[in-house]
Amino acid sequence: MENKLTFRYAERKDVPLILQFIKDLAEYEKMLDEVVADEATLEEWIFGQKKAEVIFAMEEGKEVGFALFFPTFLPFWGEQVSI
């Protein structure tokens, strides 16, 4: 049976998982000692201030990847926006 990849937006309750994905990426890049983000900071900026969004890649109901993105450039206008 073929695994189907789906996606879902992160919710406030996902903050610990978001931080874990960030740390896992940093560890892979050998930069774990540079991670200063914590759950409170992520919760404030992603869900409080709404300055970023996170989506999870899901396989068989489990989060297997993530993307954290923030809008700062409008490609159709060809300019950066302030956040």
N, CA, C and O atoms as a GROMACS GRO file, in nm:
protein
  332
    1MET      N    1   0.083  -0.118   0.000
    1MET     CA    2   0.000   0.000   0.000
    1MET      C    3   0.088   0.125   0.000
    1MET      O    4   0.185   0.134   0.075
    2GLU      N    5   0.054   0.219  -0.083
    2GLU     CA    6   0.131   0.342  -0.096
    2GLU      C    7   0.094   0.441   0.014
    2GLU      O    8  -0.024   0.464   0.041
    3ASN      N    9   0.196   0.500   0.077
    3ASN     CA   10   0.172   0.602   0.180
    3ASN      C   11   0.137   0.733   0.113
    3ASN      O   12   0.204   0.776   0.020
    4LYS      N   13   0.032   0.795   0.162
    4LYS     CA   14  -0.011   0.923   0.108
    4LYS      C   15   0.034   1.036   0.200
    4LYS      O   16   0.010   1.033   0.321
    5LEU      N   17   0.101   1.133   0.142
    5LEU     CA   18   0.148   1.248   0.217
    5LEU      C   19   0.038   1.353   0.221
    5LEU      O   20  -0.016   1.391   0.116
    6THR      N   21   0.004   1.398   0.339
    6THR     CA   22  -0.093   1.505   0.356
    6THR      C   23  -0.029   1.616   0.438
    6THR      O   24   0.083   1.603   0.488
    7PHE      N   25  -0.100   1.725   0.450
    7PHE     CA   26  -0.047   1.841   0.522
    7PHE      C   27  -0.154   1.896   0.615
    7PHE      O   28  -0.273   1.883   0.590
    8ARG      N   29  -0.109   1.959   0.723
    8ARG     CA   30  -0.200   2.029   0.812
    8ARG      C   31  -0.129   2.149   0.873
    8ARG      O   32  -0.008   2.147   0.893
    9TYR      N   33  -0.207   2.252   0.902
    9TYR     CA   34  -0.151   2.368   0.969
    9TYR      C   35  -0.130   2.337   1.116
    9TYR      O   36  -0.208   2.264   1.177
   10ALA      N   37  -0.026   2.393   1.171
   10ALA     CA   38   0.001   2.376   1.314
   10ALA      C   39  -0.102   2.454   1.395
   10ALA      O   40  -0.156   2.555   1.351
   11GLU      N   41  -0.126   2.403   1.514
   11GLU     CA   42  -0.213   2.467   1.611
   11GLU      C   43  -0.129   2.503   1.734
   11GLU      O   44  -0.017   2.454   1.750
   12ARG      N   45  -0.184   2.587   1.819
   12ARG     CA   46  -0.112   2.631   1.939
   12ARG      C   47  -0.059   2.511   2.019
   12ARG      O   48   0.051   2.517   2.073
   13LYS      N   49  -0.136   2.405   2.026
   13LYS     CA   50  -0.094   2.286   2.104
   13LYS      C   51   0.029   2.218   2.044
   13LYS      O   52   0.090   2.133   2.109
   14ASP      N   53   0.067   2.254   1.922
   14ASP     CA   54   0.180   2.192   1.853
   14ASP      C   55   0.314   2.260   1.882
   14ASP      O   56   0.417   2.218   1.828
   15VAL      N   57   0.314   2.363   1.964
   15VAL     CA   58   0.438   2.438   1.988
   15VAL      C   59   0.553   2.346   2.032
   15VAL      O   60   0.664   2.361   1.980
   16PRO      N   61   0.533   2.252   2.126
   16PRO     CA   62   0.645   2.164   2.161
   16PRO      C   63   0.697   2.084   2.042
   16PRO      O   64   0.818   2.063   2.029
   17LEU      N   65   0.608   2.040   1.955
   17LEU     CA   66   0.649   1.964   1.836
   17LEU      C   67   0.725   2.054   1.738
   17LEU      O   68   0.824   2.011   1.678
   18ILE      N   69   0.681   2.177   1.722
   18ILE     CA   70   0.752   2.272   1.635
   18ILE      C   71   0.894   2.290   1.685
   18ILE      O   72   0.989   2.284   1.607
   19LEU      N   73   0.909   2.312   1.815
   19LEU     CA   74   1.043   2.331   1.871
   19LEU      C   75   1.128   2.205   1.852
   19LEU      O   76   1.247   2.215   1.824
   20GLN      N   77   1.068   2.088   1.866
   20GLN     CA   78   1.144   1.965   1.846
   20GLN      C   79   1.192   1.952   1.702
   20GLN      O   80   1.306   1.912   1.678
   21PHE      N   81   1.106   1.985   1.606
   21PHE     CA   82   1.149   1.982   1.465
   21PHE      C   83   1.262   2.082   1.441
   21PHE      O   84   1.356   2.051   1.368
   22ILE      N   85   1.254   2.199   1.501
   22ILE     CA   86   1.361   2.299   1.487
   22ILE      C   87   1.492   2.243   1.543
   22ILE      O   88   1.597   2.255   1.480
   23LYS      N   89   1.485   2.182   1.661
   23LYS     CA   90   1.606   2.126   1.722
   23LYS      C   91   1.660   2.009   1.642
   23LYS      O   92   1.782   1.993   1.629
   24ASP      N   93   1.571   1.927   1.588
   24ASP     CA   94   1.617   1.814   1.505
   24ASP      C   95   1.690   1.864   1.381
   24ASP      O   96   1.793   1.809   1.343
   25LEU      N   97   1.636   1.967   1.318
   25LEU     CA   98   1.702   2.026   1.201
   25LEU      C   99   1.837   2.084   1.240
   25LEU      O  100   1.936   2.064   1.170
   26ALA      N  101   1.840   2.156   1.350
   26ALA     CA  102   1.966   2.216   1.396
   26ALA      C  103   2.070   2.109   1.429
   26ALA      O  104   2.188   2.125   1.399
   27GLU      N  105   2.026   2.000   1.489
   27GLU     CA  106   2.119   1.891   1.519
   27GLU      C  107   2.174   1.831   1.389
   27GLU      O  108   2.294   1.805   1.379
   28TYR      N  109   2.089   1.810   1.291
   28TYR     CA  110   2.133   1.758   1.162
   28TYR      C  111   2.236   1.852   1.098
   28TYR      O  112   2.333   1.806   1.037
   29GLU      N  113   2.213   1.982   1.111
   29GLU     CA  114   2.304   2.081   1.053
   29GLU      C  115   2.425   2.110   1.142
   29GLU      O  116   2.506   2.197   1.111
   30LYS      N  117   2.436   2.037   1.254
   30LYS     CA  118   2.545   2.056   1.350
   30LYS      C  119   2.544   2.199   1.406
   30LYS      O  120   2.649   2.262   1.420
   31MET      N  121   2.424   2.249   1.435
   31MET     CA  122   2.406   2.385   1.485
   31MET      C  123   2.316   2.389   1.608
   31MET      O  124   2.262   2.494   1.642
   32LEU      N  125   2.301   2.275   1.675
   32LEU     CA  126   2.210   2.267   1.789
   32LEU      C  127   2.244   2.369   1.897
   32LEU      O  128   2.155   2.421   1.964
   33ASP      N  129   2.373   2.397   1.915
   33ASP     CA  130   2.413   2.493   2.018
   33ASP      C  131   2.372   2.636   1.984
   33ASP      O  132   2.382   2.724   2.069
   34GLU      N  133   2.324   2.660   1.862
   34GLU     CA  134   2.282   2.794   1.823
   34GLU      C  135   2.132   2.816   1.841
   34GLU      O  136   2.084   2.928   1.822
   35VAL      N  137   2.058   2.713   1.876
   35VAL     CA  138   1.913   2.728   1.895
   35VAL      C  139   1.887   2.798   2.028
   35VAL      O  140   1.925   2.748   2.134
   36VAL      N  141   1.822   2.912   2.022
   36VAL     CA  142   1.784   2.986   2.143
   36VAL      C  143   1.633   2.996   2.156
   36VAL      O  144   1.582   3.042   2.259
   37ALA      N  145   1.561   2.955   2.054
   37ALA     CA  146   1.414   2.959   2.059
   37ALA      C  147   1.364   2.870   2.172
   37ALA      O  148   1.424   2.766   2.202
   38ASP      N  149   1.255   2.911   2.232
   38ASP     CA  150   1.189   2.828   2.331
   38ASP      C  151   1.039   2.827   2.301
   38ASP      O  152   0.993   2.900   2.213
   39GLU      N  153   0.966   2.746   2.372
   39GLU     CA  154   0.823   2.731   2.345
   39GLU      C  155   0.747   2.862   2.360
   39GLU      O  156   0.662   2.894   2.278
   40ALA      N  157   0.778   2.938   2.463
   40ALA     CA  158   0.706   3.064   2.486
   40ALA      C  159   0.729   3.162   2.372
   40ALA      O  160   0.635   3.229   2.328
   41THR      N  161   0.852   3.171   2.324
   41THR     CA  162   0.883   3.263   2.214
   41THR      C  163   0.813   3.219   2.086
   41THR      O  164   0.754   3.302   2.016
   42LEU      N  165   0.818   3.090   2.055
   42LEU     CA  166   0.750   3.040   1.935
   42LEU      C  167   0.600   3.063   1.944
   42LEU      O  168   0.538   3.107   1.847
   43GLU      N  169   0.542   3.034   2.058
   43GLU     CA  170   0.398   3.054   2.074
   43GLU      C  171   0.359   3.199   2.053
   43GLU      O  172   0.260   3.228   1.986
   44GLU      N  173   0.436   3.290   2.108
   44GLU     CA  174   0.406   3.433   2.094
   44GLU      C  175   0.414   3.479   1.948
   44GLU      O  176   0.322   3.544   1.899
   45TRP      N  177   0.523   3.445   1.879
   45TRP     CA  178   0.544   3.496   1.744
   45TRP      C  179   0.460   3.424   1.639
   45TRP      O  180   0.418   3.485   1.541
   46ILE      N  181   0.434   3.294   1.658
   46ILE     CA  182   0.357   3.220   1.558
   46ILE      C  183   0.207   3.237   1.581
   46ILE      O  184   0.132   3.259   1.486
   47PHE      N  185   0.163   3.226   1.706
   47PHE     CA  186   0.020   3.227   1.733
   47PHE      C  187  -0.030   3.358   1.795
   47PHE      O  188  -0.144   3.397   1.771
   48GLY      N  189   0.053   3.424   1.872
   48GLY     CA  190   0.012   3.552   1.931
   48GLY      C  191   0.023   3.666   1.832
   48GLY      O  192  -0.076   3.733   1.802
   49GLN      N  193   0.143   3.688   1.781
   49GLN     CA  194   0.169   3.798   1.687
   49GLN      C  195   0.136   3.761   1.543
   49GLN      O  196   0.123   3.849   1.457
   50LYS      N  197   0.121   3.631   1.516
   50LYS     CA  198   0.092   3.582   1.381
   50LYS      C  199   0.194   3.631   1.277
   50LYS      O  200   0.158   3.676   1.168
   51LYS      N  201   0.322   3.622   1.315
   51LYS     CA  202   0.429   3.665   1.226
   51LYS      C  203   0.487   3.551   1.144
   51LYS      O  204   0.570   3.574   1.056
   52ALA      N  205   0.444   3.429   1.171
   52ALA     CA  206   0.491   3.313   1.096
   52ALA      C  207   0.381   3.207   1.099
   52ALA      O  208   0.288   3.215   1.180
   53GLU      N  209   0.393   3.110   1.012
   53GLU     CA  210   0.301   2.997   1.008
   53GLU      C  211   0.381   2.869   0.997
   53GLU      O  212   0.496   2.870   0.953
   54VAL      N  213   0.320   2.760   1.037
   54VAL     CA  214   0.385   2.629   1.029
   54VAL      C  215   0.285   2.531   0.970
   54VAL      O  216   0.168   2.527   1.009
   55ILE      N  217   0.334   2.451   0.877
   55ILE     CA  218   0.256   2.338   0.829
   55ILE      C  219   0.338   2.211   0.853
   55ILE      O  220   0.461   2.211   0.849
   56PHE      N  221   0.266   2.104   0.879
   56PHE     CA  222   0.329   1.974   0.899
   56PHE      C  223   0.298   1.884   0.780
   56PHE      O  224   0.186   1.884   0.728
   57ALA      N  225   0.396   1.807   0.739
   57ALA     CA  226   0.376   1.699   0.644
   57ALA      C  227   0.337   1.577   0.727
   57ALA      O  228   0.403   1.544   0.826
   58MET      N  229   0.229   1.512   0.685
   58MET     CA  230   0.176   1.400   0.762
   58MET      C  231   0.180   1.272   0.677
   58MET      O  232   0.147   1.273   0.558
   59GLU      N  233   0.221   1.164   0.740
   59GLU     CA  234   0.219   1.033   0.675
   59GLU      C  235   0.161   0.934   0.774
   59GLU      O  236   0.213   0.915   0.884
   60GLU      N  237   0.053   0.871   0.735
   60GLU     CA  238  -0.017   0.775   0.821
   60GLU      C  239  -0.053   0.838   0.956
   60GLU      O  240  -0.042   0.773   1.060
   61GLY      N  241  -0.097   0.965   0.953
   61GLY     CA  242  -0.140   1.033   1.074
   61GLY      C  243  -0.030   1.084   1.164
   61GLY      O  244  -0.058   1.131   1.274
   62LYS      N  245   0.095   1.076   1.120
   62LYS     CA  246   0.209   1.119   1.201
   62LYS      C  247   0.283   1.231   1.131
   62LYS      O  248   0.301   1.229   1.009
   63GLU      N  249   0.325   1.330   1.209
   63GLU     CA  250   0.404   1.440   1.154
   63GLU      C  251   0.544   1.390   1.118
   63GLU      O  252   0.616   1.337   1.202
   64VAL      N  253   0.579   1.406   0.991
   64VAL     CA  254   0.708   1.357   0.943
   64VAL      C  255   0.797   1.470   0.891
   64VAL      O  256   0.913   1.446   0.855
   65GLY      N  257   0.746   1.590   0.885
   65GLY     CA  258   0.822   1.704   0.839
   65GLY      C  259   0.746   1.832   0.869
   65GLY      O  260   0.629   1.828   0.906
   66PHE      N  261   0.813   1.944   0.852
   66PHE     CA  262   0.747   2.071   0.878
   66PHE      C  263   0.806   2.181   0.790
   66PHE      O  264   0.917   2.170   0.738
   67ALA      N  265   0.728   2.286   0.776
   67ALA     CA  266   0.776   2.407   0.709
   67ALA      C  267   0.731   2.524   0.794
   67ALA      O  268   0.612   2.538   0.825
   68LEU      N  269   0.824   2.609   0.830
   68LEU     CA  270   0.795   2.732   0.902
   68LEU      C  271   0.820   2.844   0.803
   68LEU      O  272   0.930   2.855   0.748
   69PHE      N  273   0.720   2.927   0.780
   69PHE     CA  274   0.736   3.032   0.681
   69PHE      C  275   0.676   3.161   0.731
   69PHE      O  276   0.587   3.163   0.816
   70PHE      N  277   0.727   3.269   0.676
   70PHE     CA  278   0.681   3.402   0.717
   70PHE      C  279   0.683   3.492   0.595
   70PHE      O  280   0.781   3.493   0.520
   71PRO      N  281   0.576   3.566   0.574
   71PRO     CA  282   0.567   3.651   0.454
   71PRO      C  283   0.642   3.782   0.470
   71PRO      O  284   0.605   3.867   0.551
   72THR      N  285   0.748   3.797   0.394
   72THR     CA  286   0.821   3.923   0.396
   72THR      C  287   0.850   3.977   0.257
   72THR      O  288   0.904   4.087   0.243
   73PHE      N  289   0.816   3.901   0.154
   73PHE     CA  290   0.845   3.944   0.018
   73PHE      C  291   0.724   3.917  -0.070
   73PHE      O  292   0.669   3.806  -0.070
   74LEU      N  293   0.684   4.016  -0.145
   74LEU     CA  294   0.572   4.002  -0.238
   74LEU      C  295   0.628   3.986  -0.378
   74LEU      O  296   0.667   4.085  -0.440
   75PRO      N  297   0.631   3.864  -0.430
   75PRO     CA  298   0.694   3.843  -0.560
   75PRO      C  299   0.627   3.917  -0.674
   75PRO      O  300   0.696   3.961  -0.767
   76PHE      N  301   0.495   3.934  -0.672
   76PHE     CA  302   0.428   4.004  -0.780
   76PHE      C  303   0.461   4.153  -0.779
   76PHE      O  304   0.466   4.216  -0.884
   77TRP      N  305   0.483   4.207  -0.662
   77TRP     CA  306   0.519   4.349  -0.651
   77TRP      C  307   0.669   4.369  -0.660
   77TRP      O  308   0.717   4.478  -0.691
   78GLY      N  309   0.742   4.261  -0.633
   78GLY     CA  310   0.887   4.270  -0.638
   78GLY      C  311   0.946   4.352  -0.524
   78GLY      O  312   1.047   4.420  -0.541
   79GLU      N  313   0.881   4.345  -0.407
   79GLU     CA  314   0.935   4.422  -0.295
   79GLU      C  315   0.909   4.350  -0.162
   79GLU      O  316   0.823   4.263  -0.151
   80GLN      N  317   0.985   4.392  -0.066
   80GLN     CA  318   0.973   4.337   0.069
   80GLN      C  319   0.869   4.417   0.146
   80GLN      O  320   0.853   4.537   0.126
   81VAL      N  321   0.798   4.347   0.233
   81VAL     CA  322   0.703   4.414   0.320
   81VAL      C  323   0.758   4.412   0.462
   81VAL      O  324   0.830   4.320   0.499
   82SER      N  325   0.724   4.512   0.540
   82SER     CA  326   0.770   4.512   0.679
   82SER      C  327   0.678   4.424   0.762
   82SER      O  328   0.558   4.415   0.736
   83ILE      N  329   0.737   4.359   0.861
   83ILE     CA  330   0.657   4.272   0.946
   83ILE      C  331   0.655   4.318   1.089
   83ILE      O  332   0.592   4.255   1.174
   0.00000   0.00000   0.00000
